[in-house]
Amino acid sequence: MELGEIVDGIAGVRVSGPTDPSVDCIAYDSRKVAAGAMFFALPGDKIDGNRFVSDAIGRGAKVIASSSARPADVGAEVTWIEIPAGKERRALAQAAANFYGHPADALELVGITGTNGKTTTAFLVDSIVQAAGFTSGLVGTTGYRTPQGSRKATNTTPESLDLQQMFAEVRDAGGSHAVLEVSSHSLVFQRTWGCHFVAAIFTNLTRDHLNFHKTFEEYFAAKRRLFEGTGAGAPDVAVIKADDSYATRLEGLAKRTLTYGLKGEPDLTTKKFAQTPAGKIEVRSSLVGRINVYNILAAIGAGIALEIPNAKIEQGIANLELVPGRFQQIDEGQPFYVVVDYAHADDAMRNLITTARELNPSGRIITLFGAGGERDRSTRPLMGEAAGALSDLVILTSDNPRTEDPLRIINDVVVGLQKANGNYRIEQDRETALGMAFDEARAGDIVLLAGKGHENTQILRDRTFEFDDREKAREILRSKGFSKQPAKK
């Protein structure tokens, strides 16, 4: 593709060097540069992409896009695109859309943002879309799926270049829809810039990611961007959880607003059947707990926004049996329940334990969890307080400590456990901790393995190794003599 076509619509650029090179691919990671590439040197929190310009040129990049002025040592054969400072990621999003032929314009996009519930709601909406007979893409925390296959998620919402490539894969396969979890980070970094959403869903807002956003108001402002519009106009329909205190600050931004909730008189609610502007919808779902009632209502709102018939909405909800790592039950024939969940903040922890208590009021709740390293430290005692107050026993362990001292993280959590006067034990090694939790469990108890959910690695300072709570739980349960008996015919 000609360079002029790729930079079309990017404001304020200055070009030096050859003005008519053809570009074969775009990259923002110098390790992925191939001959004929255009390399975007993006600023980052920890690493400046300009450090890798020489590497990109050495690998065959013909064009460099950067907010820095052209260095004197760059050869005359290289085209340098100088982008206004602060506009680098928006420029990448525009270039990516141009390069792939604006694939988002060919799709009906549904974006879901909020602290909790994004993944489950995304799976529900995608199931509804597929039940209606459409080919779709799904992008979120547990992975990315297009008609060309599935791949591991590096971020909840991928960089704009990767996102546009996925949209192109859906479009080129005859697809018509894509469902995205849209994280606050991605909105700040403008990964969805230039994308118009038919429906934008707000699930809730609770404390999280304040190590990045610094204040709760900044966190909310990032989420709000989805409803204001990300460079392609406001969404057609906003689907907003009315029971959340921030809901009123999102109303009126989209062309139409649908509210959902269990209090007052929202547009979508439930008694025995879901009541919606499109009439009553009979919901049958294997997903459990009050939090999933909200998720289902949000998904129904998206279905209405997409003009999907009620019968197909019902079918899509019923078709979804589970969401990976979201209240996922592990059954190896043990006399107690084992549930794996991604809850890794205090509000999510409360929702998880409350759901378990509602399902099993007579049994004990044993909660195993840790707090991630290099994340919002102030959340740790709040998680400890929630788990300590609501659980009968807490097994405190490690969860991706990264470069932090695991014992320091544990000590931060203990502050909250002690404040709640919680009953707790500490075992730093997560595998040993799982065995300890199962040894403590009696018939009828629920053991909650919280924090990692679908994740399949444990990240330490010096290494990363495979560790999946679901698989490890099965392995340990089998080692203790439990065996799931085949169903009788």
Steps between C-alpha positions, in 0.01 A plus 500: 500500500621851424608708797255776413210260536621383841546848650178635348300678770787524752521866592816703546758256361830618350677279247871495428687266268341309210134597470376213285607169659264205499434335835457125533412481869472709817659422837534664841732229635841508330528123541208461260642729233549344157642640178289789370341574837377822654608511864313706761729605786240532774567656841436262788474503878834324539665484157513760221458350156753746359769286662427231240505710184848379402394139556189552285705653218748215526215254454382673183266782604467757222283747693524617863211679672591685820427815696875564514682703237701309245838399645808599302623142474193367316592422140354702215324191363269486806178702506438674832143588600495747789172485690381767748590404857218322680336388174719197430247233595215674325720515191571127527128427524429712192787345304390149595142567391625640169736206444231237555230686307295625795365160603317636806267688266378164365414363846247566772712553810397447861735640764481409868674700771488501878697357789328162533286287271656597165612150406175321586291769333718479188457122484123540539473761227716292267283194567189703417658625176591146397156367593360758258709341225776759467874440473685700763824581672557506877773705665569503872691392806481124440618521139428622148287303254434564133384262223871429439543356849576594859809656655616586848416846632795727575269775624126511564473726195786459251696783340314671215713337230420151627136591552460625143664181371247292696213709365632435150508125568134512606397713203695295246333181627158650438450596865280785608552552876776535757466509878775669699594547860619860500736563790571838656864463396399451138282810507784710639736357238237548225512142377139521381545841335298529181262217594127563511303287746142401440471421870716600797440326834592631845506223761610683817781702651688391810854551623766359267803606294570808713870430465448609139218755515609658833148616597156345481378797298772439240396135489139597432602759241681226308188280499284795394698537177327195354162674533622836376630327187846387399553704186203370304202652677317400814357147522154442359383348828646518851403213731562622854467335841256731674583363846853643476552851639689607187218407262338845488829653383490281189139554401437716196842453343391233251220547250278274714537373855366175645532454875504166679490399864307349787397821678254772405360498150778436248424416139622142550433313822382164621234357721420155367576594140730771370293809424633701207387767254468213252265307729556216745789262451515160667852446632647156557868501593756280671676814627433555869484788745366855513800635309403282203145632511652839427725357230206330330291818509790693344530239225127519432542876458771441241277252320224759482747761374605256226131439416529128565165324550405407857498128421863518385597701809345228715679230303837673521478536877399138544779379270780643715590229751802661664755779474863391553613576853178675600333303782622188322432185699758223529355154559726203564248316715598681822222548761550877508471763229802658332454820303762694302439870444691802370401725795807712570362816660294559814161554333545193282602304809183604682287405198670161474465404866145635521400294198652189656323567830164545327544171315615307806380670820563197723858421396821680587679730257876449471658772287850470356654805336802724467559851367693579185832680510560835326132586535301742715638436846209671676265228372677224694369569853153560354509153341614355831223674688232380256623141503553495876156639577307268269697171507517237770866445420750681276810337357728789403759425232681649199353613170746631239728694738712607201797704624356564846584305814212251547517536878459877475186448290367247750565740788298770323204261472533388863423856614147463360458145626584610851269800476216262416609264778518233231604140549798452273810297424800592289676279247715684247527211252172493306507129420554409866227748594251326270571170671456666839160640399380159381622335822297752699181447301222281631199357318272781385760777525593729211866564425549818297824532306506869422718736302641308204188368330589415139869587539747218444827643627656616825730802459792537740793741504736267318276263308155421369367147514180319412237510771127469438281487813250282316748238384701512820184454709402194297849356536510550876149366554586186304820459701288501816301203372193669357370367173212622292283198423358470147130562472285188511331408174 
